Amino acid sequence: MVKIKDTQSICPECMRVLPAEIYKEDGKVYIRKTCPEHGEWSDLYWGDYDQHVRAKGYVSTGKKLENPRTSTVKGCPYDCGFAPNTSPTRCSRL
C-alpha cells in the first residue's frame, strides 16, 4: 500500500464527513475512511493507477461561479446544487 493523499469523504450510512485516505495497491487506487459509528470502508477509486495519474494532468480548478444556485450552509458535500465554492470544472469534493 502506497499513500497518495489525504482527503475527506462521507460515511455511506450516516453521511458524516470523515477524513479519508487515497492509496495505491496492486495497480489500483482505493479510498479508505473510518466512521466511529459504522466502521471502516474501503472502496475502489480508480481501476488503474496509471490512468489515475494521467487524468490528474487534466485537473483544472477554474473560476468560482458568479451565479451560485444555493448558499453555503453546511459545506461540501451537503450544499451541492452549485454552491458558491463550486467551480464549473471541478467540484470541491474531488
MOQUIHU-V842510 format. One record per backbone hydrogen bond with DSSP energy under -1.0 kcal/mol. NH is the residue of the N-H (numbers start at 1). CO is the residue of the C=O. E is the energy in kcal/mol with one decimal. If there is no record, write none. Layout:
((NH,CO,E) (NH,CO,E))
This chain:
((2,24,-2.4) (4,22,-3.1) (5,22,-1.6) (7,20,-2.6) (9,18,-2.5) (11,16,-2.1) (15,11,-2.0) (18,9,-3.1) (20,7,-2.6) (21,32,-2.4) (22,5,-3.1) (23,30,-2.5) (24,2,-3.2) (25,28,-2.5) (28,25,-1.7) (29,46,-2.6) (30,23,-3.1) (31,43,-2.5) (32,21,-2.6) (33,41,-2.5) (35,39,-2.8) (39,35,-2.3) (41,33,-3.2) (43,31,-2.6) (45,29,-3.4) (46,29,-2.0) (49,27,-2.7) (52,48,-1.8) (53,49,-2.4) (54,50,-2.2) (55,51,-2.7) (56,52,-1.8) (57,54,-1.1) (58,55,-2.1) (59,56,-1.3) (65,86,-1.3) (69,82,-2.2) (70,82,-1.4) (78,75,-1.5) (86,83,-2.0) (87,90,-1.2) (94,91,-1.5))
